[in-house]
Amino acid sequence: MDQLFDEVAALMREVAAREIMPRFRALAKHDIEEKSKGDLVTIADRASELWLAPRLEALVPGSLALGEEAASADASLMNRLDDDTPVWTIDPVDGTANFVGGRETFGVMLSLIEKGEVTKAWIYLPVPDEFAIAGKGAGAFWRNASGERKLDAGTAPLDPAEQGASFYVRFMPDAWRGGIETHAASIGRTSSTLCSAWDYTSVARGAHDFVTYYRMLPWDHAPGSLILREAGGVVRDIETGLDYVPRTLKGPHLVARDEESWQQTAERVRAHVSAG
């Protein structure tokens, strides 16, 4: 992997040390706002994005940043995905509700999109100080104090009773919500971290089998999608059968450790939707 991977990882660790971790379990009421019902933002989110954006743009000449908080304030910034200008997606604190609640399941997520494809991705989990990093065609890697190892999601058990999954149905149309909830009843272990950074890295490491999503905002899914694919996994729309791309903003998506389990689970969910 080229030097850019290390440079970006260093920025992520630095922003966490400067703006995020000093505020973890130390937020005052005035440090927290609600962008919309149930959608929180903190001073750590905003400060981290403002710190990262110009530094990332400086690393790749001509690139532009697309941060969650900037796009929330100015929806026209989403148009940056429509041409071939290199774009950095920034999720400065993924899992903000967990961060506010003092839970450790939050992260920082970045990706570089070139000509509409995710070519490089980083997920940083500040509390355990661990990274998942991937380059298109170059593999995905897990870094922590013990060193670096290649990620391999492996294969999921085919018996639903032995599977572990997170089923997020918020924003789902009623038919898909019902089909997924019916299928979820057959799964052996279900959990919810409410944090894409943790969900994607758990699947990529083979610790989790499936996740479902509907709203596919690029800062939430571009980094994890490349990391998981390079680890052997699948991120695909159950309805259309199309692989996720950053310009896809919604659709019932299934995240899976491997192709066979994706196909089997998608078929079962579709059958429940048809029967409903």
Secondary structure as a PSIPRED ss2 file (coil, helix, strand):
# PSIPRED VFORMAT (PSIPRED V4.0)

   1 M C   1.000  0.000  0.000
   2 D C   1.000  0.000  0.000
   3 Q H   0.000  1.000  0.000
   4 L H   0.000  1.000  0.000
   5 F H   0.000  1.000  0.000
   6 D H   0.000  1.000  0.000
   7 E H   0.000  1.000  0.000
   8 V H   0.000  1.000  0.000
   9 A H   0.000  1.000  0.000
  10 A H   0.000  1.000  0.000
  11 L H   0.000  1.000  0.000
  12 M H   0.000  1.000  0.000
  13 R H   0.000  1.000  0.000
  14 E H   0.000  1.000  0.000
  15 V H   0.000  1.000  0.000
  16 A H   0.000  1.000  0.000
  17 A H   0.000  1.000  0.000
  18 R H   0.000  1.000  0.000
  19 E H   0.000  1.000  0.000
  20 I H   0.000  1.000  0.000
  21 M H   0.000  1.000  0.000
  22 P H   0.000  1.000  0.000
  23 R H   0.000  1.000  0.000
  24 F C   1.000  0.000  0.000
  25 R C   1.000  0.000  0.000
  26 A C   1.000  0.000  0.000
  27 L C   1.000  0.000  0.000
  28 A C   1.000  0.000  0.000
  29 K H   0.000  1.000  0.000
  30 H H   0.000  1.000  0.000
  31 D H   0.000  1.000  0.000
  32 I E   0.000  0.000  1.000
  33 E E   0.000  0.000  1.000
  34 E E   0.000  0.000  1.000
  35 K E   0.000  0.000  1.000
  36 S E   0.000  0.000  1.000
  37 K C   1.000  0.000  0.000
  38 G C   1.000  0.000  0.000
  39 D E   0.000  0.000  1.000
  40 L E   0.000  0.000  1.000
  41 V E   0.000  0.000  1.000
  42 T E   0.000  0.000  1.000
  43 I H   0.000  1.000  0.000
  44 A H   0.000  1.000  0.000
  45 D H   0.000  1.000  0.000
  46 R H   0.000  1.000  0.000
  47 A H   0.000  1.000  0.000
  48 S H   0.000  1.000  0.000
  49 E H   0.000  1.000  0.000
  50 L H   0.000  1.000  0.000
  51 W H   0.000  1.000  0.000
  52 L H   0.000  1.000  0.000
  53 A H   0.000  1.000  0.000
  54 P H   0.000  1.000  0.000
  55 R H   0.000  1.000  0.000
  56 L H   0.000  1.000  0.000
  57 E H   0.000  1.000  0.000
  58 A H   0.000  1.000  0.000
  59 L H   0.000  1.000  0.000
  60 V C   1.000  0.000  0.000
  61 P C   1.000  0.000  0.000
  62 G C   1.000  0.000  0.000
  63 S C   1.000  0.000  0.000
  64 L E   0.000  0.000  1.000
  65 A E   0.000  0.000  1.000
  66 L E   0.000  0.000  1.000
  67 G E   0.000  0.000  1.000
  68 E H   0.000  1.000  0.000
  69 E H   0.000  1.000  0.000
  70 A H   0.000  1.000  0.000
  71 A H   0.000  1.000  0.000
  72 S H   0.000  1.000  0.000
  73 A H   0.000  1.000  0.000
  74 D C   1.000  0.000  0.000
  75 A H   0.000  1.000  0.000
  76 S H   0.000  1.000  0.000
  77 L H   0.000  1.000  0.000
  78 M H   0.000  1.000  0.000
  79 N H   0.000  1.000  0.000
  80 R H   0.000  1.000  0.000
  81 L H   0.000  1.000  0.000
  82 D C   1.000  0.000  0.000
  83 D C   1.000  0.000  0.000
  84 D C   1.000  0.000  0.000
  85 T C   1.000  0.000  0.000
  86 P C   1.000  0.000  0.000
  87 V E   0.000  0.000  1.000
  88 W E   0.000  0.000  1.000
  89 T E   0.000  0.000  1.000
  90 I E   0.000  0.000  1.000
  91 D E   0.000  0.000  1.000
  92 P E   0.000  0.000  1.000
  93 V E   0.000  0.000  1.000
  94 D E   0.000  0.000  1.000
  95 G C   1.000  0.000  0.000
  96 T H   0.000  1.000  0.000
  97 A H   0.000  1.000  0.000
  98 N H   0.000  1.000  0.000
  99 F H   0.000  1.000  0.000
 100 V H   0.000  1.000  0.000
 101 G C   1.000  0.000  0.000
 102 G C   1.000  0.000  0.000
 103 R C   1.000  0.000  0.000
 104 E C   1.000  0.000  0.000
 105 T C   1.000  0.000  0.000
 106 F C   1.000  0.000  0.000
 107 G E   0.000  0.000  1.000
 108 V E   0.000  0.000  1.000
 109 M E   0.000  0.000  1.000
 110 L E   0.000  0.000  1.000
 111 S E   0.000  0.000  1.000
 112 L E   0.000  0.000  1.000
 113 I E   0.000  0.000  1.000
 114 E E   0.000  0.000  1.000
 115 K C   1.000  0.000  0.000
 116 G C   1.000  0.000  0.000
 117 E E   0.000  0.000  1.000
 118 V E   0.000  0.000  1.000
 119 T E   0.000  0.000  1.000
 120 K E   0.000  0.000  1.000
 121 A E   0.000  0.000  1.000
 122 W E   0.000  0.000  1.000
 123 I E   0.000  0.000  1.000
 124 Y E   0.000  0.000  1.000
 125 L E   0.000  0.000  1.000
 126 P C   1.000  0.000  0.000
 127 V C   1.000  0.000  0.000
 128 P C   1.000  0.000  0.000
 129 D C   1.000  0.000  0.000
 130 E E   0.000  0.000  1.000
 131 F E   0.000  0.000  1.000
 132 A E   0.000  0.000  1.000
 133 I E   0.000  0.000  1.000
 134 A E   0.000  0.000  1.000
 135 G E   0.000  0.000  1.000
 136 K C   1.000  0.000  0.000
 137 G C   1.000  0.000  0.000
 138 A C   1.000  0.000  0.000
 139 G E   0.000  0.000  1.000
 140 A E   0.000  0.000  1.000
 141 F E   0.000  0.000  1.000
 142 W E   0.000  0.000  1.000
 143 R E   0.000  0.000  1.000
 144 N E   0.000  0.000  1.000
 145 A C   1.000  0.000  0.000
 146 S C   1.000  0.000  0.000
 147 G E   0.000  0.000  1.000
 148 E E   0.000  0.000  1.000
 149 R E   0.000  0.000  1.000
 150 K E   0.000  0.000  1.000
 151 L C   1.000  0.000  0.000
 152 D C   1.000  0.000  0.000
 153 A C   1.000  0.000  0.000
 154 G C   1.000  0.000  0.000
 155 T C   1.000  0.000  0.000
 156 A C   1.000  0.000  0.000
 157 P C   1.000  0.000  0.000
 158 L C   1.000  0.000  0.000
 159 D C   1.000  0.000  0.000
 160 P H   0.000  1.000  0.000
 161 A H   0.000  1.000  0.000
 162 E H   0.000  1.000  0.000
 163 Q C   1.000  0.000  0.000
 164 G E   0.000  0.000  1.000
 165 A E   0.000  0.000  1.000
 166 S E   0.000  0.000  1.000
 167 F E   0.000  0.000  1.000
 168 Y C   1.000  0.000  0.000
 169 V C   1.000  0.000  0.000
 170 R C   1.000  0.000  0.000
 171 F C   1.000  0.000  0.000
 172 M C   1.000  0.000  0.000
 173 P C   1.000  0.000  0.000
 174 D H   0.000  1.000  0.000
 175 A H   0.000  1.000  0.000
 176 W H   0.000  1.000  0.000
 177 R H   0.000  1.000  0.000
 178 G H   0.000  1.000  0.000
 179 G H   0.000  1.000  0.000
 180 I H   0.000  1.000  0.000
 181 E H   0.000  1.000  0.000
 182 T H   0.000  1.000  0.000
 183 H H   0.000  1.000  0.000
 184 A H   0.000  1.000  0.000
 185 A C   1.000  0.000  0.000
 186 S C   1.000  0.000  0.000
 187 I C   1.000  0.000  0.000
 188 G C   1.000  0.000  0.000
 189 R E   0.000  0.000  1.000
 190 T E   0.000  0.000  1.000
 191 S C   1.000  0.000  0.000
 192 S C   1.000  0.000  0.000
 193 T C   1.000  0.000  0.000
 194 L C   1.000  0.000  0.000
 195 C C   1.000  0.000  0.000
 196 S H   0.000  1.000  0.000
 197 A H   0.000  1.000  0.000
 198 W H   0.000  1.000  0.000
 199 D H   0.000  1.000  0.000
 200 Y H   0.000  1.000  0.000
 201 T H   0.000  1.000  0.000
 202 S H   0.000  1.000  0.000
 203 V H   0.000  1.000  0.000
 204 A H   0.000  1.000  0.000
 205 R C   1.000  0.000  0.000
 206 G C   1.000  0.000  0.000
 207 A C   1.000  0.000  0.000
 208 H C   1.000  0.000  0.000
 209 D C   1.000  0.000  0.000
 210 F E   0.000  0.000  1.000
 211 V E   0.000  0.000  1.000
 212 T E   0.000  0.000  1.000
 213 Y E   0.000  0.000  1.000
 214 Y E   0.000  0.000  1.000
 215 R E   0.000  0.000  1.000
 216 M C   1.000  0.000  0.000
 217 L C   1.000  0.000  0.000
 218 P H   0.000  1.000  0.000
 219 W H   0.000  1.000  0.000
 220 D H   0.000  1.000  0.000
 221 H H   0.000  1.000  0.000
 222 A H   0.000  1.000  0.000
 223 P H   0.000  1.000  0.000
 224 G H   0.000  1.000  0.000
 225 S H   0.000  1.000  0.000
 226 L H   0.000  1.000  0.000
 227 I H   0.000  1.000  0.000
 228 L H   0.000  1.000  0.000
 229 R H   0.000  1.000  0.000
 230 E H   0.000  1.000  0.000
 231 A C   1.000  0.000  0.000
 232 G C   1.000  0.000  0.000
 233 G C   1.000  0.000  0.000
 234 V E   0.000  0.000  1.000
 235 V E   0.000  0.000  1.000
 236 R E   0.000  0.000  1.000
 237 D E   0.000  0.000  1.000
 238 I C   1.000  0.000  0.000
 239 E C   1.000  0.000  0.000
 240 T C   1.000  0.000  0.000
 241 G C   1.000  0.000  0.000
 242 L C   1.000  0.000  0.000
 243 D E   0.000  0.000  1.000
 244 Y C   1.000  0.000  0.000
 245 V C   1.000  0.000  0.000
 246 P C   1.000  0.000  0.000
 247 R C   1.000  0.000  0.000
 248 T C   1.000  0.000  0.000
 249 L C   1.000  0.000  0.000
 250 K E   0.000  0.000  1.000
 251 G E   0.000  0.000  1.000
 252 P E   0.000  0.000  1.000
 253 H E   0.000  0.000  1.000
 254 L E   0.000  0.000  1.000
 255 V E   0.000  0.000  1.000
 256 A E   0.000  0.000  1.000
 257 R C   1.000  0.000  0.000
 258 D C   1.000  0.000  0.000
 259 E H   0.000  1.000  0.000
 260 E H   0.000  1.000  0.000
 261 S H   0.000  1.000  0.000
 262 W H   0.000  1.000  0.000
 263 Q H   0.000  1.000  0.000
 264 Q H   0.000  1.000  0.000
 265 T H   0.000  1.000  0.000
 266 A H   0.000  1.000  0.000
 267 E H   0.000  1.000  0.000
 268 R H   0.000  1.000  0.000
 269 V H   0.000  1.000  0.000
 270 R H   0.000  1.000  0.000
 271 A H   0.000  1.000  0.000
 272 H H   0.000  1.000  0.000
 273 V H   0.000  1.000  0.000
 274 S H   0.000  1.000  0.000
 275 A H   0.000  1.000  0.000
 276 G C   1.000  0.000  0.000
